[in-house]
Amino acid sequence: MRLIFMGTPAFSVPVLDALQTAGHEIVAVYTQPPRPSGRGKKLQISPVHQAAETANLVVRTPSKLRDNAEELEIFSDVRADAAIVVAYGIILPPAFLTAPRLGCINVHASLLPRWRGAAPIQAAIMAGDPQTGISIMQMDAGLDTGPVLSTARIPIASDETGATLHDKLSDLGAQLLIDTLRAPLRATPQSEQGATYAARLTRETGRIDWSLPAGTLERHIRALTPWPASFTTYQDIVLKIGGAEIIKGASSARPGTVLDDALTIKCGRDALRLTHIQRPGKAMLARDAFLRGWSVPRGSCVE
């Protein structure tokens, strides 16, 4: 097929690679513009942009598509059979959705209609879902509401993190898309029953609320590893939490209280023993190494 590819983060790259390996013609790659990054705030191109340049593909980086007649003309003039959209991050106006012959096809990292929205991978872990997967969807004007062309499922492991599930679903999405494009495209409308939404992640999403049960918080920590990362504060110092284990048992201490010398912290139900912690400007450390350089005495409180 003659395809436009639209994506931005690392999640999208295996799909772009798979399309080229399968022999599809990529006539243009759309990705978000370079962003300031790092301490020097130098402009950095996206992972998709890097992959497209390496493959000598045409790259376009408009900052917006809405009310962008010039970009719509360029998009339409390449006469693509379809546009493949994978975590592009810019909303496609209706005129773009209908410009390719077969419309725009989205690779979405959930089993639609569950977890429509921006952060389905993390939402599935935080909710304790036993499984998730990939949906190949024909895009419409709604937020991940279009009819589904195909799905594939995988279990969510008990130690799954946002990082590990991200990589599994990225590879699964690439294979499922290739298989889907080989067959006649037949779409099944989504049901509104069971629809849920995964809100966009922000740094504040990572803040630990110690009044919640330990099981909920343990999933929260895994889901937000590595980004935006769960965190708490101790004496106004932000501590990132890279891992924790659930400690069963009752305690009369208020949530957020450090219960022992092993960084066991009271939750709304049960407790969490932190296994990996990071101070500002330092590396993430295992608990024992962290405590050799910094003390968090029992009876103190985190927030």
N, C-alpha and C positions, 0 to 999 in steps of 0.2 A: 504493500500500500504506500501511497504518497501521504506522508504524515507531517503535521506540526507537533512539536513536543513542547509542553509547558510545565516547568517545575523549577524548584529553587534549592531545597536542602539536600543533604546526603541521602536521605530516604529515596529521592527520585532517581538517583544516578543508576542503580542496577536496572531500572526499567528502561532508561534511555539506552544503556549498553545492550540489553536484551533485544530491543527493537532493531538495532543495527545488526546484531549477530544473526537475527532471523531474516535479514535481507530487506527490511522495510526501508524506504527512502525517506530520510528526515530532511525536509525542505527548509525548515526553520526551527530554531529553538528559542523559546521565550522564557526569560527568567527575570527575577527582580534585579534592580540596579545594584551596583557595588555599594557596600555600606562601610562606614568607619568601624574599625575593629582593632582590638589590642590597646596597649597603653599609649602607643603613638597615634592612635585613631587614624591609621592609614586606610584608604579605601581598599576593600577586599571583595573580589568577585565571588559569586556563590559557587558551591560545589558543582551544580549543573553547568554553570558558565565555564568552569575549569574543564569539565569533561567534554563539553561541546567544542571548546577551542582545541583540545587535544585531538579530537576527531575531525577537525577542520570543517565544522558545521557553521552555518550562518546563525549568529546570535543577535537577538533583539532584547533590549532592556527598558521598555517604557515604564515610567513610574506610575502610570494609570492607563486604563483602557476606556473608562467611562468618558463620554463626550470627546473622544479622540478619533475624529474622522480620518485623519491621515493614517493612523495605525490600523484602523479597520480596513482601509483600502489596501494597504500592504498585506494584511492578514488574508483578505479575500482573493487578492490577485495571484497568490501562489497556487490556488485551486487544489487544496489538499483534499484527500478523501476523508480524513478525520483529524481532529486535534486530540492528542493524548495529554490529559491534565493530571499531574501527580504533585500534590502539595505545592502548587504554584504560589499561593498567597495573595493573589490579586483577583478580585471578583470579575467574572466575565459578563459583560452586558449581553442582553438578548441577541443583538445583531452579530456578535462574535459566536454565540452558541450555535447559530444556524448557518454560518458562513461555509464551513466545510460540507462536502457532499453528505457525509454520514453524521454530521454534528460533532459534538465534543464528548469524549469518553473519559471518565474519571476513574483512577485507581484509588479507592478509599480504604483506610486501614481499620475497618470494623465490619460486623455483620449487620448491614443496614436492615431495618431502620434504627437499630440500637447504635448509639454513639455517632449520630450526625455531629458535624462541627469540627473544631480546629484541633482537638487533642484526644482523639479516640483511643490511642495506645495507652496513654496514662490513665484515662478514665476507666478503661476496662480492668486494669490492675487495681486501682483504688476501690472499685466497686466489688472486688472479689469475684469477678466473673470466672467461671471455670474454663471458658473458651472464648476465642475471638477469631478474627480472620480477615479476609480481603473481599471487598465487593467491587466488581467492575460495573460502573453505573453510566447510563446515558444521561448527560447533564441536562437539567432544565433550569428555570429561573429561580427555583427555591434553593434553600441551603441543604444540599445533599438529599434532595427529595426525589430525584429522577428515578426512572425504572431501572431495575437491576438486570444486567446481562449474564452475570455469572458470580459465583461465590466459592470460596475455599476456606476451610476451618482448620484451626490448630488449637491444642490445649494451652492454657496458661499455667506454667509450672509454679510450684509453691515458692520458689526462690526467684521468680521472674522479676527483672527490673525493666524500667523504661528502655534502657539501652539494649538489653538482650532481645526484648520483644520487637523493638524497632528493627533490628537487623533481620530477624526471622520473617517479619511481615514484608519488609522491603524485597527480600528474595522471593517470597511467595507471590507477591504482587506482580513481579516481573514475569514469572512463569505463567501465572494465571492469565495475564493479559495476552501473552503470545498464544496460548491455547485458545483464548476467546476469539482472537482475530482470525484464527484459522478456520473457524466454523461460521455458518450463517448467524448474523446477529439477531437474537430474539430476546426482547426485553420483557420483564415481568414488573408490573407496577408495584411500588412499595405500599405496604399497609401502614396506616397511622397507628395501629395498635402496637404498643411496645416501643414506640419511638422515644428516644432519649437524646440529649444534647451534651456534648463535651465542650465546655467553654475554653476559650484561649487561655494558655498558661501565662502567668506573670510571675515576677519574683515573689510577690506576696502570696501566691498560691502555696509556696513552700513553707509558710509559717506553721509551726506545730501548735495545735490547740490541745494542751495536755488534759483537758476535761473529757476528751473523746476516749473510747476504749482502746486498749493497747493493740488489739488486732487491726483496728481501723488505721491507727497511726503507723504500724509496721508496713501495711500495704502502701500507705501514703509515701513513706520513705523510699520503698522500692520503686514505686511508679515514677517518682520525680528524680531518680538517679539516671543520668548525671545532671539533667537540667529540668527545671530551675534549681533543684536541690532543696531538700527539706532543711529547715533551720530553726534554732531556738536562740534565746539570748540568756547570758549569764553575766551579771554585773555590767549590763549594757554592751557586752561584747557578743557579736553574732557568731554562733557556732553552727557550721554546716554538719549535717548528720548523713553519713554515707551508708549506715547499716545499723540494724538493731534486732534483738531477739525478744520474744515475748516471755515474761516471767509471770506465771500464774500465781494468784494468791491475793488475799485481802490485806488492806492496810488502812488505818484511820487517817493517814497523812493526806493533806490536800494535794490535788493534782499539780504536778510540777516539782514536787519535793524529791530531792536526791535521797534515796533510802539506804545506801551503803557506800563503800569505797570503790565499787566497781561500776559506777555510773548507771545504777538502776534507778529509774525515775517513775514515780507514781503517775498513773493515768486515771482517767475516769473509771475504768475497770481494769484490774491487773496492773502490770508495770512493763516498761521497756528497759532493757539493758543495752546501752549503746555499744556498738562494736567498732564503729569507725567514725572519727570526728575530725573536723578541720577548723583551725583558727584562722582569722583573717591574715592573708599574706603567707600562709604556711601550706604545706602539703597535707593531704588527707592521711591520717594515721590510724592504725589499729589502737584499740582502747589502751592497752598496756603501755605502748610507746607514748601515747598522748598524755597519760597520767604521770609518766616519768618527768615530763617537762611542765606540767600544769596541774594544779590541785582544784578539785571541785568537791569540797567536804560534804559528808552526809549531813542532812538537815538543812542544807542550803536549797535554794529554789531557782529553777529556770523558768523562763516565760516565753 
